[in-house]
Amino acid sequence: MTSHTDILRAEISALHAYHVPPAQGFLKLDAMENPYDLPPELQAELGRRLAQAPINRYPDPQGSGIKAGLKTAMGIPDGFDVLLGNGSDEIIQLLAMLVMKPGATLLSVEPSFVMYKMIATFCGINYVGVPLNPADFSLDLDAMLAAVREHQPALVFLAYPNNPTGNAFDAAAIEAIIEAAPGLVVVDEAYHAFAEDSFFSRLQRYPNLLVMRTLSKLGVAGLRLGFIVGAPGWITELDKLRLPYNINVLTQIATELALEHVDVLNGQAAVLKQERTNLLAALNALPGVTAFPSQANFILARVPDALAVFNALKEKKILIKNLHGGPKVLDNCLRFTVGRPEDNAVVVAALKEIIK
Ligand code: PMP
């Protein structure tokens, strides 16, 4: 009989499926979700629209209603096209598929969003991760430019702001990388709702630049709606790889509603930004804790003993992300999603008991 090792790729056998810890009954602050529900009147309107959803039919193949909504709500610049994905994760995969020739390289930084490396592995392309400066997680521009020269990457991913560090890299350094790169550079603005800057305004200047975003962090993670903006020539190529009807009917209807009321989501993001300032100060006031400035809806903090703190919070039914045990620069680091003021008060009170 044929064994697994005969037919499977060794690099896939060595992987583990993306793990999501059970969160039932927990204060869930591990996945950068928006903690706020839709206001009741919007929930009611959503119910009305979904009740009439034509689920016997395939959805609009282009998601035209969503695209029109995004153009207005997100200020997508004229002259550029949009491709929709089942989360931006799907778009990362489409991008990797687009460039997957033998020997192709995907370049990013370490630490960053884990799916860049995972998807490079799925697609059988080389992955190179250039370490960030350990002191402040800024880009090591010289090392990045050297890696671009050496590996000639077909695809570069830079998360702006970066996950899990929360900082936004120097924009001029990113521009230098875009100029030096022989292939596509994707600026991943998943946390744009909480950040100060965007590369939308630079699309015109750099033909090899694509800007990717998601509605997940802004407040509708359950809908799974990511998008990428770029020159029509690139979007046309990516669209050839997109599976038919990748955005389902229910997501199309709910996303259109969310975009009509994007001011509600932006208002929630504004509250969370203010709360981020408060949580940062509260974390830094704890003995032996260093919390890093963030332009996202989470905060990275180094604590005296990350595993002990993580487990003690879990005992108290608070779920955050433990990064200890991954890359060395994240030793004793924890990642806290910013919650509602009352959630953050619970976390800070718990930490005061745990870290003395
Ligand atoms: N990019 C970055 C930087 C992220 O942190 C995440 C989610 N953690 C994603 C992309 C994927 O988001 P989604 O698939 O929900 O759009």
Residues whose N, C-alpha, C, O or C-beta is under 5 A from the ligand:
A	BS01	PMP	G87 S88 D89 F113 A159 P161 N163 D188 A190 T214 S216 L225 G226
